[in-house]
């Protein structure tokens, strides 16, 4: 039996990004470049998410990230438990 932890992943993505956004308001439709994250902040967020979700993003997955929704989806699609 498998189930997805979408709410947990959604919350963890949003929480990780908020740590580095200095109070900027955003939602799942926000384009990542609009978050005004410098490269170190973005890498720290991705590293934290990879560690929390037990997944390392491929270069293709990283290249496909445009919105916060894309980031949520890349982790939700791989977060399954048996």
C-alpha positions as semicolon CSV with decimal commas, in nm:
position;residue;x (nm);y (nm);z (nm)
1;X;0,000;0,000;0,000
2;X;0,138;0,342;-0,098
3;X;0,035;0,690;0,001
4;X;0,166;1,034;-0,072
5;X;0,267;1,282;0,192
6;X;0,163;1,585;-0,016
7;X;0,058;1,807;0,273
8;X;0,377;1,740;0,462
9;X;0,589;1,805;0,154
10;X;0,394;2,118;0,062
11;X;0,441;2,252;0,414
12;X;0,811;2,164;0,421
13;X;0,876;2,335;0,086
14;X;0,691;2,650;0,192
15;X;0,862;2,655;0,533
16;X;1,207;2,608;0,383
17;X;1,159;2,890;0,133
18;X;1,011;3,126;0,395
19;X;1,329;3,095;0,603
20;X;1,518;3,270;0,324
21;X;1,256;3,514;0,187
22;X;1,270;3,784;0,455
23;X;0,894;3,803;0,501
24;X;0,810;3,814;0,130
25;X;0,459;3,690;0,064
26;X;0,431;3,410;-0,193
27;X;0,219;3,111;-0,286
28;X;0,251;2,800;-0,500
29;X;0,207;3,002;-0,824
30;X;0,500;3,233;-0,749
31;X;0,790;3,214;-0,992
32;X;1,105;3,116;-0,802
33;X;1,302;3,409;-0,946
34;X;1,045;3,646;-0,789
35;X;1,149;3,527;-0,442
36;X;1,470;3,731;-0,471
37;X;1,674;3,445;-0,329
38;X;2,044;3,463;-0,387
39;X;2,211;3,145;-0,511
40;X;2,325;3,042;-0,162
41;X;1,975;3,079;-0,016
42;X;1,827;2,871;-0,297
43;X;2,092;2,600;-0,261
44;X;2,042;2,590;0,117
45;X;1,666;2,550;0,070
46;X;1,711;2,274;-0,189
47;X;1,969;2,094;0,027
48;X;1,735;2,106;0,328
49;X;1,445;1,973;0,121
50;X;1,657;1,696;-0,028
51;X;1,765;1,588;0,319
52;X;1,413;1,602;0,464
53;X;1,264;1,408;0,173
54;X;1,547;1,161;0,114
55;X;1,576;1,261;-0,253
56;X;1,853;1,421;-0,453
57;X;1,727;1,622;-0,747
58;X;1,871;1,541;-1,088
59;X;2,005;1,813;-1,316
60;X;1,693;1,774;-1,533
61;X;1,466;1,822;-1,229
62;X;1,661;2,129;-1,120
63;X;1,639;2,276;-1,470
64;X;1,261;2,222;-1,476
65;X;1,195;2,429;-1,162
66;X;1,016;2,754;-1,246
67;X;0,751;2,803;-0,977
68;X;0,707;2,708;-0,613
69;X;0,446;2,459;-0,742
70;X;0,717;2,290;-0,952
71;X;0,931;2,252;-0,642
72;X;0,643;2,105;-0,443
73;X;0,562;1,865;-0,727
74;X;0,916;1,740;-0,771
75;X;0,924;1,634;-0,407
76;X;0,562;1,513;-0,389
77;X;0,610;1,287;-0,690
78;X;0,889;1,102;-0,514
79;X;0,759;1,100;-0,157
80;X;0,590;0,763;-0,128
81;X;0,591;0,508;0,147
82;X;0,505;0,140;0,134
